Amino acid sequence: MTTTSIHRIGIITNSRKPNANQVREELLEWLRKRNVEVFDSIETPLEKTVPHADLFVCLGGDGTILHLAGRMIDRQVPVLGVNLGGLGFLTEVRSEELYEELKLIFAGEIDVEERMLLSARVWSFGEGKKRSEQRFQALNDIVINREGLTRYMTIKIDVGGECATRFFGDGVICATPTGSTAYSLSAGGPIVHPSLDSIVITPICPHASALRPLVVPGRESIRIQIKCAGNQEKALLTADGQMDAQIDEQSTVEVTRSENRFKLVKSSKRTYFGTLREKFDFPA
């Protein structure tokens, strides 16, 4: 993808990262010298920035990108991630490479990779059978995990209207190919190339030695219901570790492929497999 229509840039900064504020101040000055309209998330709320920005620059780590991804529901804006420390699997660009990458973007040389997103809907029935509904969007994963002192849960998973499995365990992860290198991987899930259209279903500490992660087509609808050991016990649903909701036996969770696609600006210096080798010490 090439474009020269970058006139308004949003900046989102994780101020807890080393040197983040210094990098932000230098970037603001650099952009304003080039007559670029800038929306700084420290001064302007994200909900007022997303409708207008042509590009986002995320200064921080992968969590900074995930924070943004969950809030771009109505409009998808290309995102350039700048790694200011940590693993940085999505934030491919190093701070010292930022201006070189921006010059390429302004020259019309922008490589945007569209990544699959997950959509989650949670239906809950309270007293009097009144139904409430919550919606979430995730770039990495939707996770259901036991909360607090909750003991084990029975987790039932339907795929495409058919029961795929039912097991005792601590929870389940539904991950995108992007999220396959995150929590799902640490729970024993496979690495899936981000160009594939699929959902990884990874059990968390299942009490069944034969149970393995599943990879299903992205077109499938996944429905999850839980049953806790105690009547008052609950579980917690999280979307990219950024937003959450309590669920219980009266809740139904539906996870599907989102209609949106996350637009990640690729580094001109790195490839997917190069990043795997660098971050996970894959042998060359």
C-alpha positions, 0 to 999 in steps of 0.5 A: 500500500502506498499513500501520500495523504498523511496530513494528520497524525495522532501520537499515543505515548506510554509515559512509563517507558524510559525516555518516552516523554523526551521521544514524544517532545522531539517527535512533536517538534519534528512534525510541527516543523513539517506543518503536520497537524498533530493530535497528542493523546496526552492532551486530546482524548483518543475518541476525538483523535480516531475520527480525524487522524491519518496515521497513529504513532504509538510510543511504548510497547505492544500494550500501547498498540493493544490499548489503541486497537480496542478503541478503533471500532468505527474507523481503522487508522494505520498504526506505526509502533515504536518500541521503547523497551520490552519485547516489542513484537508489534512495535517493530520500529526502534526509537532511533529508526523513527524519523527514517521510517516517517520520511519513507511514509511521507514519501509515499512508501508505506507498507501496511499489513492488515491483521485480523481482529476478534469481536466478542459479545457477552450476554448475561441474564440477571434477576428477572431474566433481563438480558444485558450485552457487552461488546469487545474488540481485540487484536491479540486475544479474548481470555476467560479465566477464573477470578480471585478465589474461584476454584476450577470451572467447567468450560464448554466450547461450541464451534459453528454450533457444534460442541467442540469440547468440554473440560475442567480447567482455569480458562480458555484463550481465543487468539488471533494469529497476531496473538498466537505469539502472546498469552496463547503461546505461553499456555502451549498454543501454536505460532500462526502466521499473521497472514492466515485467517484463523482463531486459536483456541487454547485451554488454560491448565485443563484437567485432561491430558489429551486436550490440545489447542485447536486452530479453527477457520476465522469464519467460525463462531465460537460460543463459550459457557462456564460452570463454576464449582460454587454458585457465587463464583465468577470468571473474568473475560479480558480483551487484550488485557485492556478491558474486562467483564465479569461472567458467570453461569448465566453468561454466554460469550460469542467470539467471532472474527471482527469486520474490522482489520487492524492496519499495522505499518511494517518496519522497512528493516524487519520481517516477520520471521526475522522478528521471531528469530530476534524475540524468541531466539529462533535458530537461523 
